[in-house]
Amino acid sequence: MAKWVSKSGELSLKIAIIGQSSSGKKDIIRHVAEQHDQSAPKSVSVSGADVITAEFIWPEPLPDGPFVRIGLQAVSGKPSHKAADQLIMSDCDALVFVVSCDPERKSECKAALSDLMSNAAITGLNWGEAILVLQYNKAEHYPAIAPKALDSCLGVNLDRVQRYHTKSNCPDQQGLAVNAAIRAVITKMSNHHTQKNEASS
């Protein structure tokens, strides 16, 4: 969860990018790192998959001055069990759930969502407080598929979550969901800080 780094005075946030295999999660984290002028993401093998990490300073400091350091983590590949997803979901501040727009993979989309729910229960994620952003990726390959079709397939309530429909060949689109998740966490924390100050005054 969000925490202060006492040595630097920064606020540290963790964003987990999870979802369907071969949906572009590795490329998403790479594009986000490049967008924020960071070095190439690092990876380590866990349960037959790669856990990819990247860190950068968010360009918009909090209103009271401190910088926000973002830690991104994603799972790429097909892990042999759920340990990799559970690892990156543990203590995260927001989730970006990525699926392919491929209509032939709807059952995989549902399975990935089911895995998300079960992993959330195992890691103690509170759905009442969790920030979840959806990314329907690789839209350039399936122009006939409307985002609403995937909404219906997954049972998505757009009043509850933000959703982005992105093309993997457009680098500027790849970071939209991640950036939205980061801003949502910062807004939530800023509102909580304001309410706390008002209550104590």
C-alpha positions in Angstrom: 0.0 0.0 0.0 1.0 3.7 -0.3 3.8 4.5 2.1 6.1 7.4 2.9 9.8 6.8 2.2 11.4 8.6 5.1 14.9 8.9 3.6 13.7 10.7 0.4 10.4 12.2 1.7 8.6 10.6 -1.3 5.3 8.9 -1.3 5.6 5.4 -2.8 2.7 3.8 -4.7 2.4 0.3 -6.2 0.3 -0.4 -9.4 -0.2 -4.0 -10.5 -0.9 -4.8 -14.2 -2.6 -8.2 -14.4 -5.0 -10.0 -16.7 -5.2 -12.3 -19.7 -2.1 -13.9 -21.1 -0.8 -12.5 -24.4 -2.8 -9.3 -23.9 0.2 -7.0 -24.1 1.0 -6.4 -20.4 4.8 -6.5 -21.0 4.5 -3.9 -23.8 2.3 -1.7 -21.6 4.8 -1.5 -18.8 7.6 -0.9 -21.3 5.7 2.0 -23.0 4.8 3.5 -19.6 8.5 3.4 -18.5 9.5 5.0 -21.8 6.8 7.7 -21.5 8.3 8.7 -18.1 11.9 8.6 -19.4 12.9 5.6 -17.3 15.3 2.8 -18.0 14.1 -0.5 -19.4 11.9 -2.6 -17.0 13.5 -5.4 -15.1 12.2 -9.0 -14.9 12.5 -12.0 -12.7 11.1 -15.5 -13.3 8.3 -16.6 -10.9 6.2 -19.8 -11.4 7.1 -20.1 -15.0 6.3 -16.5 -15.9 8.2 -13.2 -15.8 7.4 -10.6 -13.2 8.3 -7.3 -14.8 9.0 -4.2 -12.7 9.6 -0.5 -13.5 9.9 2.6 -11.3 9.6 6.3 -12.0 8.7 9.6 -10.4 5.2 10.8 -11.2 5.5 14.2 -13.0 2.8 15.8 -10.9 3.8 16.2 -7.2 1.2 16.3 -4.5 -0.3 19.6 -3.6 1.8 19.9 -0.4 5.0 19.3 -2.2 6.3 15.7 -2.0 7.0 13.7 -5.1 5.3 10.4 -5.8 7.4 7.3 -6.8 5.5 4.8 -8.8 6.3 1.1 -8.8 4.8 -0.9 -11.6 4.6 -4.6 -11.7 3.2 -7.0 -14.4 3.2 -10.7 -15.1 4.1 -11.8 -18.6 3.7 -15.3 -19.9 1.7 -18.3 -18.6 2.5 -19.0 -14.9 2.2 -22.6 -13.8 0.1 -21.4 -10.8 -1.2 -18.2 -9.3 1.7 -17.2 -7.1 3.0 -14.6 -9.6 -0.3 -12.7 -9.8 -0.7 -12.9 -6.0 2.8 -11.6 -5.5 2.2 -8.4 -7.5 -1.4 -7.9 -6.1 -0.1 -8.0 -2.5 -0.2 -4.5 -1.0 -0.9 -2.8 -4.3 -2.7 0.5 -4.4 -4.5 0.0 -7.8 -5.0 -2.8 -10.4 -5.0 -2.4 -14.1 -6.8 -5.4 -15.6 -5.8 -6.1 -19.2 -7.6 -8.3 -21.8 -7.4 -8.8 -25.5 -10.2 -7.6 -27.8 -10.0 -10.9 -29.6 -13.7 -12.2 -29.7 -12.4 -15.8 -29.8 -10.8 -15.4 -26.4 -13.9 -14.3 -24.4 -13.8 -17.4 -22.3 -10.2 -16.6 -21.4 -11.2 -13.1 -20.4 -13.8 -14.5 -18.0 -11.3 -17.0 -16.6 -8.7 -14.2 -16.1 -11.4 -12.1 -14.2 -12.3 -15.2 -12.1 -8.6 -15.6 -11.2 -8.4 -11.9 -10.3 -11.3 -12.3 -7.9 -9.9 -15.4 -6.2 -6.4 -13.9 -6.0 -7.9 -10.8 -4.5 -9.6 -12.9 -1.7 -6.3 -14.7 -1.0 -4.3 -11.4 -0.8 -6.9 -9.7 1.3 -7.8 -7.0 -1.3 -10.8 -5.0 -0.2 -13.1 -4.6 -3.2 -15.0 -1.8 -1.5 -11.8 0.3 -1.5 -9.8 -1.1 -4.4 -9.1 1.0 -7.5 -9.6 -1.1 -10.6 -9.0 0.2 -14.2 -9.8 -2.0 -17.3 -7.8 -2.0 -20.5 -9.2 -3.7 -23.6 -6.1 -4.0 -25.7 -5.0 -4.8 -29.2 -8.1 -3.2 -30.6 -6.4 -2.5 -34.0 -6.7 -6.3 -34.8 -10.4 -6.5 -34.1 -12.1 -3.2 -35.3 -15.5 -4.9 -35.5 -15.6 -5.6 -31.7 -17.2 -2.8 -29.7 -16.0 -2.2 -26.1 -19.6 -2.7 -24.9 -19.4 -6.3 -26.1 -16.6 -7.0 -23.7 -18.3 -5.0 -21.0 -21.3 -7.4 -21.3 -19.1 -10.5 -21.4 -17.3 -9.5 -18.2 -20.2 -8.0 -16.5 -18.5 -4.6 -16.2 -20.2 -1.8 -14.3 -18.8 1.4 -15.8 -20.2 3.4 -12.8 -17.7 1.5 -10.7 -14.6 1.3 -12.9 -12.8 3.2 -15.6 -12.3 1.4 -18.9 -9.9 2.1 -21.8 -10.1 0.6 -25.4 -6.5 0.7 -26.8 -4.5 -0.1 -29.8 -1.2 -1.8 -29.1 0.4 -0.1 -32.1 -0.3 3.3 -30.6 2.3 3.9 -27.8 0.4 7.0 -26.5 -2.7 4.8 -25.8 -0.8 2.1 -23.9 -0.3 4.1 -20.8 -3.8 5.5 -20.5 -5.1 2.9 -18.0 -2.0 3.0 -15.9 -2.0 6.8 -15.7 -5.7 6.8 -14.8 -5.0 4.3 -12.0 -2.2 6.5 -10.6 -4.3 9.6 -10.7 -7.2 7.8 -9.0 -4.9 6.7 -6.1 -3.5 10.2 -5.7 -7.0 11.8 -5.8 -8.3 9.3 -3.3 -5.3 10.0 -0.9 -5.6 13.8 -1.4 -9.3 13.7 -0.5 -8.6 11.6 2.5 -5.9 14.0 3.6 -8.3 17.0 3.2 -11.1 15.3 5.1 -8.7 14.4 7.9 -7.5 18.0 8.2 -11.0 19.3 8.2 -12.0 16.8 11.0 -9.1 17.9 13.2 -9.6 21.6 12.7 
